[in-house]
Every structure is written in C-alpha cells, then in structure tokens.
Amino acid sequence: MSIIAVGYILAQLNAQNRQCPTRFRSITWNEHIAQYSQSKLELYSFFWALKACKLWLVGAKKLKVEVNVKYIKGMINRPDIHPNTVMNW
C-alpha cells in the first residue's frame, strides 16, 4: 500500500489447502484520494477491494480477509466510530 496506488489479490483454497490466486488488480489513486491520511487510505483500499470483488464474494460461506495493518482491524471492530470521509463512501 502506498499513497500512489494499491493492489489486491482474491484467492481460494485448493484441495491441498493452498491459496490459489483467482483475481488480482491494482489502482492508481487520483490526487484527491492520495491526500487522505495513511489510515484512511488503508481503510479505503480495503473498501475498494471488497467492492471490486463483490461479484465473486456473494454467497461465500467462509471469507478470510488478510491485511497487513492493525488499525484497519481496530476500525472494523469499532464500527460505531466513523471518520467523516468514510461515511461518504
């Protein structure tokens, strides 16, 4: 994750319980989004990846999300605390 761009990988487990990538994509932020704080960029990246993959996630019985930042976990676990920017997404 950077202030310039972000990427994601959607994977599924095969018969040997190994992750096999099925989709991957990256996006370059525009000047407006690139000015978000680091925590907002991380959370927006997560939102963007889930939104981009929603077609493949609908009906998933088990979903595991792996991110490399702890404050996203804190934001998700405390949904009652919303930054104003997040409310506009």
C-alpha positions, 0 to 999 in steps of 0.5 A: 500500500502506498499513497500512489496506488494499491493492489489486491489479490482474491484467492481460494483454497485448493484441495491441498489447502493452498491459496490459489490466486483467482483475481488480482488488480491494482489502482492508481489513486487520483490526487484527491484520494492520495491526500487522505491520511495513511489510515484512511487510505488503508481503510479505503483500499480495503473498501475498494477491494471488497467492492471490486470483488463483490461479484465473486464474494456473494454467497461465500460461506467462509471469507478470510480477509488478510491485511497487513495493518492493525488499525484497519482491524481496530476500525472494523471492530469499532464500527460505531466510530466513523471518520467523516470521509468514510461515511461518504463512501 
